[in-house]
Amino acid sequence: MALRLGRLGAGPCWRAVHGDYGQLRAWSRCGTSSRVCRLPGTASTQARRGLGQSPSAGGGSWLGTGLAAALAGLAGLAAAAFGHMQRAEMVPKSSGTRSPSPGRREEDEDELACRCRTFMTSPVTDLRELRKRPEEMKTKMELMIMEIQAQVCQALAQVDGVANFSVDRWERNEGGGGITCVLQDGRVFEKAGVNISVVHGNLPEEAASQMKSRGKALKRKDGKLPFTAMGISSVIHPKNPYVPTMHFNYRYFEIEEADGNKNWWFGGGCDLTPTYLNQEDAVHFHRTLKEACDQHGPDIYPKFKKWCDDYFYIVHRGERRGIGGIFFDDLNSPSKEEAFRFVKSCAEAVVPSYVPIVKKHCDDSFTPQDKLWQQLRRGRYVEFNLVYDRGTKFGLFTPGSRIESILMSLPLTARWEYMHSPPENSKEAEILEVLRHPKDWVH
C-alpha cells in the first residue's frame, strides 16, 4: 500500500517575493537548526563558462539523442520500473549507526541524515554506501534528484491544498530501484507524477545493440557491460484549461567497459504544453530557463531551446507538442562537475518557472468549450508520448517493465474527435499557429 503524504513541513518552503509571477526562493531547516545541510563535497560553487564547448576525458559524444532518451526508460524515469513495490517511510530507514570514519567529523555524518529528512522518503541507495563515496557523481546526482523531487512535490501539494502525494518505493531485482510520487484528482491537479530512479547492473542486449548501431563498439567483459543510471522525471496535468501541462526530466548515465574506461553523460530538459496561449506565461517560463542556462554560457539556451522544439514534434500533425523549453542529451563536456552544475541549475529552475503560472491561473473561470479543447489537446500529448517519445517506447518494449510507471506520463482524461478544426482567428487557432511555427520568447 502506498503511503499518503501531505505538505511536508520539514522540507524546503517556497515563497513569492515580488511581481505577478514573483521569484520563488527556497529555504529549509532541519529540526531547529538554521544551518544548511549538505553532504561534504557537495557545497555550491560559482558557475563556470564554456559548457559543452570542449571534450572531456570520459569519452566523446558518440551517444546520440535516440539512445540516451531511450535509456531513460531503462533508467526507470517513469518508464521501466522492475521488481516489486514496498511502502515508503517518511524518515530514512536506519542505515546502521556507526562511529565516524577516521578523519571524518561526526557532524558530517549528521548533515547527510539531516539533508535526507527533507526528502519525500529515504534515498534509494543505503546511507552507509553514500557516506563511503561523497565525492562520486553517483552520490551527488542521487541526492540532488531526491532534493528536487521533494521541492516539486511539496510546492505542488501546497498549491493544490486538497490532494496528497502517494509515495511508492520499488526495487529492481537486477540492482537499484526508485521512488514514484503521484498526486491524483486534486483541487488543482488532475494528475501529477514526480519519479526517481537509481538503477545499476548489466546493460540489456537491446540497449547495447542500439549503441552498436550508432557506431560505438563497447568492450564487454565476459559478455557483460556494467552501467549505472539515475534520474528524475515528472509530468503535471492540471484541471483548469488555463494552467499548462509541464514536463521535466534530468538524468545521468555511466557505462564501464572491460578495460575500466567509463563513458558518462547527462541528459534532460523541461517543456511547457499550454491549452491556450498566454504570452506573459510563455515569456516567464522561457526567461526562467534561460537565466538558469546563462549561468553556464550565453550560447546554451538558444541551442537547447531549438533542440527542444525539434524533439517534441508530432510529425503526422505537423505541430509541436507545446511551446517548448530546453532539451539536451549526451552532455559530457567540458567536465563532469561542470555538467552536473548545469543540470542542477536547470532542475532548480523547475519550481520558479512553473508554480507561479499555476497560482496565477488555477482559479480562472472556464467554459465547457474550454474544457473540450483541453481534452483534444491532451489527445495530442498522448499521441506524441506513445508514437514518438523514445523513452516511453523503450520502456514498453523492455521485458518486465512496470506499465503503470511507463504510462504515468499520460493524462487522466483525453479526447479525440474526427476531423476537428477550430474556427479561424479563435483562441484555439492561436495556439495552433505557435505550435506549427515556434517563437523566440525572450528576445
N, C-alpha and C positions, 0 to 999 in steps of 0.2 A: 504494500500500500504506500502511496506517496505521502510525504509529509507536507502539510499545508502551512505556508508561511505568510505572514502579513508583512507590514512595513517594519523593517528592522531598525532598531534604534542604535545598534552598535556600529553600523557601517557608515560610509560617507553620507552626509546630508547635503542636499543641493538647494541653493537659494538664488533667486534672480536679483541682480544688482541694479540694473537700470534698463530703460527702454522697453518697447513692446516685447521684444524677444529677450531682453536682459542679457546678462552674462552669467551663466551658471557656474558657480565656483563650489568646489568641494571642500568640506572639512570633515575630519573624522577624529574620533577619540576612542581609546581602549580603556574601559573602566573609568577611573577618574584622572588618569594621566593625560597630560596635554601634549606629550611628545608624539612625533610621527613614528610609526613602527615600520621599519624596513629590514629586510634580510641583509646582513652585512654584504657589501659588494654591489648592492643594487641602488645606491643613492643616485639621485638625479644628477645629470651633468649638462653642461651647456651644449646647445645644438651645434652640429658640425655641418659644413658645406660639402657639396660635391657628391651627394648620394646618387649611386647608380652610375657614376661617371668614370670609375676605374675598376679594373678587375680585382678579384680577391683571390687569396691562395686556396680557397675552398673549392675551386672548380669554376669553369666558365658558365655561360648562360645557355648551355645545351638543352636544358629542360624548358620546353615551350609551354604556352598557355594551356593547351589541351591536357597535358599530363598533370601539371600542378593543380589545375582546377578539378580534374577527375579524382586526384588523390585526396581531395577534400572529403570525398565520400568514404575512402578508406580510413582517413583520419578520424572519422566519426563526427564530422561537422554537421550534425543533424542529418547524417546520410547513411552511415554504416555502423551502427552500434551493435556489437556482437555480445552474446552471452546473456546473463540474467540481470534483473534489476533488484535493488535492495533499498530499504528505507534509508533516507538521508538523515543525518544528525546535524542539529544546529551548531553544536560545539564539536571541534575536531576530535575524532576518536583518539584515544591515548596512543601515542607513538612510542611509549616507553620512556619514562622519566629517567634521565641518566646524568651523570656528572659531566660538566663541560669537558671537551677535548683539551689536551694540553695546548696552551697558547690561546684558547678561546675564552672570552669573558662570559660569565653566567648571564649577564644582561642581554648578550647577543642571542642566546637561546630563547630568552623570554620574548624578544622582539618578533621572532618568527611566529610564535604561538599567538602573540598579540595581533599581528597582522592577519593571521588566519581567522581570528574571531570576527573579523569584519566581512568574511565571505559568506555565501549562501549555505555552504557546508564545508567540510574539511577537503583539502586538495586530494586529487586522485592519487598522487604519489605520497607514500608514507613520509611523515615529517622527519624521521630519522635519516631517510635517504636524501631529502632536500638539504638537511643540515650538513651532510657529508660533501656536498658539491654546490656551495653557494655561488661560485663564480661561473658555473657552467650555464650555457644558454638555455638548456632544458629547464633548469630551475628558474631562471629569470622569466622565461616565457610562460611557464605554468603559473607562477604567482601573479604575473601581470594579467593573464586572461581570467584568472579567478577573481581578481580585483575588479576588472571591467564588468564581468558578469554580475557581481554584487551591485556595482554602481548603477548599471542599467536596470536591473530588476527592482531595486529599491526606488529609483526615480519613477519607473512606470507604475509601480504599486501605489506610490504616493499620489500620482496624478489620478489613477483610477479611483482610489478611495473605497472600493467595494470588494473587488475580487482579489484573491491571493494567488501567489505562485505555488504550484506544486513542484516539489524538488525530488527528482528521481536519480539515483545513482545506478549506473550499470557497469558491469565488468566484462572484459573481453578475455575469453579463455586463452588466446594466444599471447596476451600481455596488455596491461593497462585497462583503461575504462573511461568513463565520462560522467557528466552531470547534466541532466536535462531539466530546465526550468520552464514551465508553461503556465500562463495565465489565460483563462478562457471564460467567455460570457461575462465580462465585467461591465461596469458602467460606461467606460470609455473605450476599452479594447475588446474586440470580438475574440481575438486570438493573438497572443504574443509569446514567442518562444526565444529563450536565450540558452544556448547549448555549449558545453565544454567537452573536449575530448583530449585525452593524453594516452596514446597507444604506441606500442612497440612490438617488435617481432621480426619475422622474415617477410620480405615483400612478396605478395602473391604473384603467381606467374603472369596473370593478366596485366598487372601494373608493370612488371618487368618487361613484358613484351612491348608495351606502349613506349617504354624508354628506348628499347632497341629500335623500334620503328622510327624514332626521331633521330637516329644516327649515333647513339651512345651505347657502346658495348661495355657494360659494367662488369667488373671482375668479381665473379661469385666464388664463394668458398664452400666447397662440398655441396654445390648446387644451391646455396643459400645467400641471401642478400639482406643483412640486418638493416632495419630502419627504425626511426623514431619520428612520430608525427603528433602535433598538438595544435589546437586552435579553438577559436570561439566563433560561433555563427548565430545570427539572430534574424528573425523576420517578425514584423509587428504589423498586424492588421486592425486598425481602429474601426469603430462602428460608424462614426459620423463621416459622411462622404467628403466633408471639407477638411478632414485630417488625413494626410497622406500615409500610405504604407511605406515602411522603411526597412531596409535590409543592410546588414553589415557582416563582414567575415574577415578574420585575420588569423593566419596560420604559419607554422614553422615546420620544416621537413628536413630530415637528416638521414643520409644513407652512408653506410660504411662498407667499402669494398674489401676484397680479400687481402690487399696489401696494406690495409689500415687507413687508406685515404678516405676522408669524409667529404662528401658533397652535401651542401646545405643551401637552402633558400627560404625566403619569406614570400608570402602572397596575401592578397586580400583586397578589401575595398569597402565602400559604403555608398549606397544609392537611394534615391527618393522616388516614389511612384505615386503621384497625386491623381485623384479622380478629376478634380477641377484645378485649373492653373491659377496660382496666386503668385504674381511676380515678386512681391516682397518676400514671401516664404522661400521661393527659389533662390533669390539673391542671398538671403540669410544662410541657407543650407550650404550653398557653394562657397560663400565667403568664409564660413567657419572652417570648412575642409581646406580651403586654400591657405588660410592662416596657419593651420597645422602643417601643411606641406612646405610653406615658405620658410619655416624654421630650419629646414634642411636643404634648401636650394630653390632658386627662383624658377627653374625650369621643370620642377617636378609636377606641380598641379596641372599645367596645360597638357603635359604628356599623359598623365594618368586620367585626366578628365576625358580626353579623346579615346583612350583605351576603354574606358567605361561605356561611352556612347557606342563604340563599335561592338563591344561584347554583348551588351543587353539589347540585342537587335532581333526582333521577331521577323525572320526573313519572309515567311509566307504572308505576313500582314504589311510588310514594308514600313514598320514603325518600331521605335524603341519601346522597351517595357515601361520606362519612366523618363524623368528629366535628368537622370544620370547622377554623377558624383565623381568618385575616383575608383580605379581598379588597376591592379598590378599583379604580376607573377614573376617567378624566377629572380627575385631580388636578392643578389648575393655580392653586392659591392656598395661602397668601397671597402667596408669591413663588416664583420658580423655584429659588432657593437653598434656601429652607426646605423645599420639596417634595423636593428632592434629598437634603437631610439626613435627612428622614424615611424615604425609600426606602432610603438607606444603612443606617440603624439597623435597619430590618426585615431587610435582606439579611444583615447581620452577625449577626442572631439565629438564622439557619438552623442553623448547626452546633451551638450550645449548646442549641437547642430539641429537636434530633433525635438527634444522635450518642450522648448519654448513654442514651437509651432503647434504641438499638441495642445498645450494650455491655451493658446490663442483661439483655437477653433473647436475644441471638444464640445462646447455648449452652443455652437452655431445652430440656428434653425435650418431645417432642410425639408424638402418635399418628397413625396413618393417617387416622382420623376428623378430627383437627385439620387435617391437610393437605387433605383433601377439602373442608372448609368454606372453607379459604383459596382453593381453586380456584374455588369457587362465588362467593365474594365478589369475586374478580378478574373474574369474568364481569360483575358489576355495574359494575365500574370501566370495562371495555371498552364497555359499553352507554352509559354517560354520555359517554365521550370521542367515540364515533362518532355518537351521536344528538343530543347537546345542546351539547357544547363548541364554541363559536363559532370559536375559533382553529383547531381541527382541521378543522372543516367548510370554513372559508375556504381553508385550505391544500389540501385535497383537490380543491376546485373551481377552484384557480388554475392556469392553463396553465403547464406547465414545472416544476411543483412536484416536489421530491425526496421521493418516497413514503417512503423509508427514514427520513428525518428526521421526517416527519409522524407515522409510526407508532412512533417511538421510545418514546413515552409508554406504549405498551401493554405488558402483562406478557409474559414469555416463554411462560408457560403459563396457561391458564384453563379453566373447565369450566361447562357448562350442563346441568342435569338438569330433566326435565319435572316441574312441579308440586312442586318440593322445598319442604318446610316443616319447620323444626326443631321438636323437642319443646318443649312448654311448660315454662317455668322452667329451661330449659337455658342454658348459657353462650352458645350460638349465638343463642338467643332474646333474651338480654340485650343484645347489641349491636344487634339489630334495633330494640328499643324506643328506644334512644338515637338511632338513625338516623331514626326516624319522629318523634321528639319531642326536638329539640336541647336540650341542657342549658347552664346557666351554670356554667362550670368554675372560676371564680376568685372567686366571692363566697359 
